[in-house]
Amino acid sequence: MAENKLKVEEKKSNGRSTGSSASAPGTGAFSGIEKKLKLENYFEEGFPVQHLPKIIFVMGLCLFYIGNTHYAEKTVRKINHVQTEVEDLRADYTTMKSDLMFASKQSEVARKVNEFGLQESLKPPFKVVVEKGEY
């Protein structure tokens, strides 16, 4: 199995490197930030343990923030899914309601019960009135 090795570019005799100027040691963006902040002073005597609780707290806040963002996005996706499902169900409800209203019309009911031998009455309904004390 071949090993991955970092190739270091040698400088040419005229003083220019063969790569870009950002890849030369000490001239990159991060090395400039490190020189300005003087980060090497913090680690001269080892790792600064007194800052460890603050670092852990900030890392915990970052993890909580990332988790909360993922939870919020998941909730938004779930809400969108439920909204589309509600729209589909509302369309189904409207279709079924119109079908039921059509099927419950008097002419449709008469046509469907005609198969069973029932006929529509041609006489209008009448009201039965009973007076008190005559029964």
matplotlib code that plots the C-alpha trace (Angstrom):
import matplotlib.pyplot as plt

x = [0.0, 1.4, 1.9, 0.7, 3.5, 3.6, 5.8, 7.7, 8.5, 12.0, 12.7, 14.3, 17.6, 16.0, 14.1, 10.7, 9.0, 7.4, 4.0, 1.8, 2.9, 0.1, 1.6, 5.0, 5.5, 4.6, 2.8, -0.7, -3.8, -3.8, -0.2, -0.8, -3.7, -1.5, 1.3, -1.1, -2.9, 0.4, -1.2, 2.2, 2.5, -0.6, 1.0, 4.5, 4.0, 1.5, -2.2, -4.0, -6.2, -7.9, -9.7, -10.9, -14.4, -15.1, -14.0, -16.2, -19.1, -18.8, -18.4, -21.6, -23.4, -22.2, -23.4, -26.8, -27.1, -26.3, -28.8, -31.5, -31.0, -31.3, -34.4, -36.0, -35.3, -36.7, -39.9, -40.3, -40.0, -42.6, -44.9, -44.6, -45.4, -48.5, -49.7, -49.5, -51.3, -54.0, -54.5, -54.9, -57.4, -59.3, -59.5, -60.7, -63.3, -64.6, -64.9, -66.7, -69.0, -70.0, -70.5, -72.7, -74.8, -75.3, -76.2, -78.7, -80.8, -84.4, -84.1, -80.9, -82.4, -85.5, -83.3, -81.3, -84.2, -86.0, -83.8, -85.4, -88.9, -89.7, -91.6, -91.7, -95.0, -97.0, -99.3, -98.0, -97.5, -100.3, -100.3, -102.1, -103.7, -105.0, -107.0, -106.7, -109.3, -110.4, -108.3]
y = [0.0, 3.4, 6.0, 9.5, 11.9, 15.7, 17.1, 20.2, 22.6, 23.8, 27.5, 28.4, 30.1, 33.5, 33.5, 32.6, 29.4, 27.1, 27.3, 30.1, 32.7, 31.7, 28.2, 29.5, 29.1, 32.1, 34.0, 32.4, 34.0, 31.9, 32.4, 36.2, 35.9, 33.8, 36.4, 39.3, 37.5, 36.1, 32.7, 31.1, 33.1, 31.3, 27.9, 28.6, 26.9, 24.2, 24.2, 27.0, 24.9, 27.9, 28.6, 25.1, 25.5, 28.5, 26.6, 23.6, 25.9, 27.7, 24.3, 23.1, 26.2, 25.6, 22.0, 23.1, 25.7, 23.2, 20.6, 23.2, 24.3, 20.7, 20.2, 23.4, 22.4, 18.9, 20.5, 22.9, 19.9, 18.0, 21.0, 21.4, 17.7, 17.9, 21.0, 19.2, 16.2, 18.5, 20.1, 16.7, 15.6, 18.9, 18.2, 14.7, 16.0, 18.5, 15.9, 13.4, 16.1, 17.1, 13.4, 12.9, 16.0, 14.8, 11.2, 12.5, 14.5, 13.2, 12.2, 10.2, 8.5, 7.6, 6.2, 4.1, 2.6, 1.8, -1.3, -2.6, -2.1, 1.0, 3.8, 7.5, 8.5, 10.9, 12.0, 14.9, 14.1, 15.1, 16.2, 14.2, 16.5, 15.0, 17.2, 16.9, 14.7, 12.8, 9.8]
z = [0.0, -1.0, 1.8, 1.5, 2.0, 2.0, -0.7, 0.3, -2.5, -2.7, -3.3, -6.7, -6.8, -7.6, -4.2, -5.5, -4.5, -7.0, -5.3, -4.4, -1.9, 0.6, 0.9, 2.1, 5.8, 7.8, 5.0, 5.2, 6.6, 9.8, 10.5, 10.3, 12.7, 15.0, 15.0, 15.7, 18.5, 19.9, 20.6, 21.2, 24.5, 25.9, 25.4, 26.6, 30.0, 28.8, 28.3, 30.2, 32.5, 34.1, 30.8, 30.4, 32.1, 29.9, 26.8, 27.7, 28.4, 25.0, 23.2, 25.0, 23.9, 20.3, 20.4, 21.9, 19.1, 16.4, 17.8, 18.2, 14.6, 13.4, 15.5, 14.2, 10.6, 11.2, 12.7, 9.7, 7.3, 9.4, 9.4, 5.6, 5.2, 7.4, 5.5, 2.2, 3.7, 5.1, 1.7, 0.1, 2.7, 2.3, -1.5, -0.8, 1.6, -0.9, -3.6, -1.3, -0.1, -3.6, -4.6, -1.5, -2.2, -5.8, -4.6, -2.0, -4.5, -4.8, -8.5, -7.8, -4.8, -6.8, -9.7, -7.3, -5.3, -8.6, -8.8, -5.6, -7.0, -4.9, -6.6, -5.9, -4.3, -6.5, -3.6, -1.5, 2.2, 4.6, 8.2, 10.9, 13.5, 16.8, 19.1, 22.8, 24.5, 21.4, 21.7]

ax = plt.figure().add_subplot(projection="3d")
ax.plot(x, y, z, "-o")
ax.set_aspect("equal")
plt.show()
